[in-house]
């Protein structure tokens, strides 16, 4: 939900609730005030009539439409009674609501029943007119809020929307810092200045990390290559059996260190998003090419390779990273499959799955994707293969899952 819609929705809800509560409340309050004023007016009129009865007969106070009626009564209890009553008016030929006061008054030892009635028609019309005007005013208020919010969305929030649009298209590897639109709103200006400083720091850190990765690759690979070549030369010189064994162990350790170094550098590059180039990749072609690469090793280990459904699946990603993803998953299955076992691959329109048979139990699903978590005793394993797969999947928003079923390990990548 957009910010302006979020704000306007709450303003509108508040106004609607206020209208629903205030219009009836206003109507009843005004009506009550009108009743009180009528009662007070008839009370004053009753007191005036009582004073006049001391000097004249009651017939002098009978008024038009019998709005005041006075007659002698035997009732000696002085009381006042107010109520509403519909009374037929012949001249208007309709029933009109009246406010009626019935009272007993005593004058010079004589008691009279007094009835005063006043039409409420004009007052009720006034109350209804005021209520309608208030409702119309609230409608105009809602329309005004809508127009103001739309104006805010188009004008006041325009710099903010420009900032969001430029941030969405920002790439730290392109070395282009976005220039945000100037604004007179203090908060947006502070946001843009903070973002400028943040993006400059990120660009600087990215450059430093990239330079470190490149330097580390060069500075460590060169000494390791020299050590490797020297060990090869040493093996070519006359050495006894014990010395040859020690040199071979050193040779294996150097090769493992070279592989570990390359793997850690690859992880660093993936985490720093140093593979920005993407292309449309046919996953089926990558999977079949990976299977061909492992064909000799699979045959040598007497493992049976099975293929399930192989549907067409295309993704937009970096080609070398997808090759590494498929290779690492296949390599992991190969390493955990005993001689005489089977490896099965399948590909649907959205999911690539590799499974292998095992005589062991399920792997620890919470640890297998962590760095240096080795699940086998193979000394050639660095414990980083599945971590690399996880980082590649997180880079592109894929979902990497593991499950154990019917003595088989299943690793699947969902591309959707």
N, C-alpha and C positions, 0 to 999 in steps of 0.2 A: 504494500500500500504506500502511495506517495505521501510525503510529509504534509503537503498542503491539504490532501484529501483527509488525512488522519486528523488534522486540526479542524477542518471545516465540518467533518462528520460529528465531532464532539460539540462544536459550537451549535450545529443544527439540532442535535439531540437535546442539548441543554435548553435551547429556545423552544423546541416542540414540547418538552416536558413542562417548561415554565408556562407555555400557553395553555396546555391541557389543565394545569392546576390553577392558574391565575384567572382565566376567563370565568369559570363557574364561581370561584371564590369571590371575584370582584362583583359578579352579578348578585350573589346572595348578600354580600356586605352592603352594597348600595340599596338593595331591596330592604334590608333590615333598618338601614339609616332612614329610608323613606317612611317605613312604618313608624319608627320612633318619632319622626317629625309630625306625621299625621296624628298620632296619639297625643302628642304634646299640644298640637294646635286645637284638637277637639277638647282637650282638658281645659285650655284657656277659654274656649267658647262656652263650655259648661259653666265655668265660674262667672263669666260675664252674664249668661242667661240667669243664673241664680240671683245675681244682684238686681237685674232688671225686673225679675218676678216680685221683688219687694215693692215695686211701684206700679206695676201694671198686670193685666190678666195674661194668662198663657196663650190666648189666641193671637196675641200680637207677634208671636215668635214662630208661627208655622210658616215655613219658607217654600220656595219653588222646588217642585219635585219631591216635596215632603222630606227635605234633607234635615229638617229639625221638627221633631214631633214631641209635644208636651201634653200630658194628660194626668188628671188626678189619680192617685193610687192609694190603696189601703196598706200597701207594703211600707213598713216604717224602718226597714233595714237599709241604711245608706251604703251603697256599693257602686263600683264601676266595673264594667265588663267590655273588653275590646275583642273583636273578632272580624274575620273577613266573610263576605257573603255576596253571592251573585244576585243582582237585583235587575228586574226587567224595566227598561226605560222605554215608554211608549213612543216618545218622539224619535228615538233612534231605532226602535223596533228590534232591540237586541238585549241580551243579558250582559250586564257590565259589573265587574268586580268592584265592590265597595268595602271601605273600612268603616265599621260600625261601632259606636259607643252607646251602650245602654247603662243608664244610671238612675238612681233614686236620690232626689234632693228634697230637703225640707226647708220651707220658707214660712215664717210666721206661724208655725204649728201645723201647716198644711204640707202634705207630701205629694210630690209629682214624679211620674215616670218620664224620663228624658231619653230620647233616641236621636242621636246625631249620626248621620251617614255622609261620607264623602267618597266621590268617585276616585278610583285608583288608575283609571284608564290612561290619563295623561302621564302620571308618574311611571307606570309600567312601560309605556312607550318610550319614555326618556331613558329608563334603565336599559331596555333592549337596544335602543339606538347607541347608547354609550358602549355596551358590550360588543355590538357589531363593529363599531369604530375601533375598539381595542383589538379585536380579532384581525381586522384589516391592517391595522398598524403592525401587528406581529408578522403578518404575511409579507408586508413591505420590508420589515426588518430581516426576515429570512432571505428575501430576494436580494437585499443589500449585502448581506453576508456572503451570499453566493457570488455576486459580482465582485466584491472586494477580494475574496479568496482567489477567484480566477485571475484578477489583476495581479495579485501577489505571485501566483504561479507563473505568470507570463513575464513579469518585470522584476520583482524583488528577488525571486529565486533563480532568475536566469544565470547570474554568476555562479551560484552553487551547482546548477545543472551542468554548466560549462566545465566546472572543476571535476565533477563526476565523470563526464564524458572523456576528458583528457586523461584522467587516472586509469580509466578502463583500457585505453589504448597505449598506456605507458609500458615500455620494455626497457629494463635496466641494461640489457646487453646492447641496445641500439645507441647508447651514449647521447640521448636527446632528452634533456629535461624539459617538461612541458611548461609553457608560459601561461599562467593563469590570468583571467580577465580581472581588470581593476574594478573595485566595487566601493560604494560609499558606506556599505553596511559594515560596522566594526567587526562583528563576529566572523563574517565571511572573509574579511581581510586578514584577521588573525589566523583563520584556518588555512588560507592560501600561503601565508608566510611560514606557518609550521610545516606545511607539506613541502614547500620549497627546501627548507632546511633538512627535512627527513629524506627527501629524494636525493639531495646532494650527498648526504651521509651514506645512503645505500649505494649510490654510484661509486663513491670512494671505496667502500668496503668490498663491493663486487670487484672492482679493479684490483684491489690488494689481494683478494682471495684468488682471483684468476692468475695474477702474476706469481703468487706463491705456488699454485698448482703447477704452472708451467715450469717454474724454477726447480720445484721439488722433483718433477718428472725428469728433468735434465740432470740435476746435480746428484740424484741417487742412482739413476739408471746407468750413468757413465761409470762410477766406481764399481758397481755390481758387474757390469760388462767386462771391465778390466780384470776383476777377480776371476770371473768365469773363464776368460781367455788364458789367464795365467795357470789356472788349475788344469785346463786342457793341455797346455804346454808341459806342465809338470807330469801329467800322465804319460806323455810321450818320451820322457827321460827314463833311464834305468832306475826302477824303484822295486823294492821287495814287495811281497804280498801284503804285509801289514800296512806299509805306507800307501799302497794302492787303495786299500780299503778305506783308510782315513781320508785320502783325497777324494774318493767317490762320495763319501758321506758329506764332505764339504761342498762338493759339486751339487748334490741334491739339495742341501740347505740353501745354497745361493740361488738355485733355480726357484725354490719355494719362496724365498725372499723377493725375488724379481716379480713373481706372480702376485704375491701379496701387495707389493708396492703398486703394481699396475691396477690391481683391484681397488685399493684404497683411493688412488687418484681418480679412478672411474666413479667411485661413490661420491667423492667430493665434487666432481664436475656435474653429476646428476643433481645433487643437493643444491648446487649453485645455479642450476638451470643453464648450463653452458652447452646445451644442445638445442638451440632455438630453431634450427632448420627442420621443417616437417615436409612430408610428402604423402601421397596416397599409396598405401602399402597393401598388397594382397597377402593376408596371413596364411592362406593355404600354400602359396609358393614358399614362404619362409619356413613353414613347418616341414614341408617335403624336403627342402634343401638341408635343414638341420638333421633330418632322419638319414639322408645320404651321407652326411659328414660322420655320423656315428655308426654307419653300417658295418665297417670292418671290426670295430671294437665290440659291437653287439654279436657279430658272428663268432669272434674269437672267444667271447665269454659264454657262448652257447645260450644266448638269450633270444627268445622269440619276440619279434616286433609285430604288433597287430595295429591295424588302423580301423577306426570306426567310421561313422559318417564324416565326410570331408566336404562341407558346404563352403560356398564362397563367402568370405568375410573381408571387408576392406576397412582400414582405419587411417586416420590422419595423424602421423607421428614421425619421429626421427628413425630412419631406416636402420642404422647400426644398433640403436637401443632395442628395437624390436627383435633384431637378430640375437642380441645378447639375452633378452628375455626368454626366447624360445630355447636357445642353447643351454642356458642355466637350468631351466626346468627339466629338459631332457637329460642333462648331465646328472642332476640330482636323482632322477629316476634310475638311471643306469648305475649309479654308485650304490644305491640301496637295493638293487635287484641281484639275487644270488644266481649262480650258474643254473641254467635250466628253467629260469623264471620267465615271465612275460612282461613286456611294456606295451601299453595300449595308448594310442593317440586318437582324439576325435575333435572335430571342429564343426560348430554350428554357425549360424549367421552372427551370433553375438558372443560365443564362449569357446575357448580353447582349453582342452582338458588332457592332462597326462597322468596315467596311473600305472602302477607297477605292483607285482606280487611281492609278498614278504612273509617270512616265517616268524617275524617278531610282532610286537604290539604297536599300538598307535603312537605317533610322535606327540610331543608336547606342543599343542597348537598355539600356546601363548609364547613359546620361546623360539620356535623354528625360524621365525622371520627376524629374530634379533641378531645383531652383529656378533660374530665369533661364537655362535651357538652351534657347535658341531654335533650332529646326530649319528655320526658313523665314526669308526676307528681308522678310516682311510687317512694316512699321513699326508696325502696330496691335497686334501680338502683344506681350504682356508676358513671355512665357516662364514663366508660372505656371499655365497651364490644366491641364496634366497633373500638376503638383505638387499642385494642389488635388484632382484625381481620386484621386491616390495617398493623400493624407491622409484623404479620405472613406472610401476602401476600408479603410485601416488602422484607422480608428475603429470600423468595424462588422465587421472580420474578413473582408472580401471579398478576392478575389485578382485583381489587375489585371495583365494580361499583354499583351506585344506580340510579334508575329511578322510576318515578311515572306515572302510566298509568291506566285509567279506574277505578279510586278510589282504586288502589292497590299499595302498596310499593313493589318494586322489588330490592332485593340484589343478585348480581351474582358474582361468583368467576371464572375467566377464568384461567385455569391451563396451557394453552399453551403459 
